[in-house]
Amino acid sequence: MKVLHFDAHQVWETTPVYTEEIENQIYTENHPFTTEESSGLFSVNRYWNRRHDFWPNFDRGICTDREGLFSVTPWDSAVQIAQILDNYYPKDSHIVVDACCGVGGNTTAFARCISPSIVIGVDADPIRIICAKRNSQVSGVRNNADFIRDNVFSFLNGLNHSVRFVFSSPPWGGPGYAIKCLEDFPFDMFAFFQACRMACVNGEERVCLFLPRNFSSNEAKRLAPKGTVVSKFDVTTGKQKRLIASCFMYGLKKG
Ligand code: MGP
């Protein structure tokens, strides 16, 4: 069944991607990772042990695949990010995009914390999109969160300056990641930025990137055209406020 989404500028049509075969591949709380699945140099079991930090409601039916487990933003951090971005970017559109949404942790937090909002998570992976839909439902935000399986670039290019801001936690390469420069990401970050400009209100680069905690600010600034404001904040988790990542916010805030 096709679903229509409206905003002041355009109408989107989305098609759910659901097959039983795909759903059978999804892990739930009843199916922790086997040794074979978590094998390799870096085990994912340490992430599995933190599943309730990622999703406090994990036992209510949250689902994830292997990549979704180690790349999801812990819930308290996702809420922290949503509040900062909501205060930072002008409230001139209700539409927020989570590009590379994975299993929907950030999308769900945006939908929960930003009101009014229509939050769209986009990811190329069908399994993670199914997980994300279900996770948003389990988290009670299905009314203002939607998920689209698509190429992130073409999706953003079609949004026609309607988006308040784009958030992205791009793939870092998994546990044991060694991302040091923009060219280490699996897609062209400069082209991604260009696509974000096409999507955002006034063609501005209203982008927030979630990057490894030791990622160099100078490297992150290479993405921004001269004169663009770039601000960084630490992303922490837990009572100990453990540093897990850095967020770089691009655009606006001058004077
Ligand atoms: P981490 O840095 O792998 O773990 O993930 P930790 O426990 O901080 O490292 P340790 O060496 O101190 O034990 C920390 C957080 O970063 C995760 O919870 C995710 O939010 C995010 N993250 C981790 N990885 C491996 C990825 C990734 O590959 N892609 C993305 N987008 N985020 C990741």
Boltz pocket constraint, residues with backbone or C-beta under 6 A from the ligand:
constraints:
  - pocket:
      binder: B
      contacts: [[A, 69], [A, 70], [A, 71], [A, 72], [A, 73], [A, 74], [A, 169], [A, 170], [A, 171], [A, 172], [A, 173], [A, 174], [A, 175], [A, 176], [A, 177], [A, 210], [A, 243], [A, 244], [A, 245]]
      max_distance: 6.0
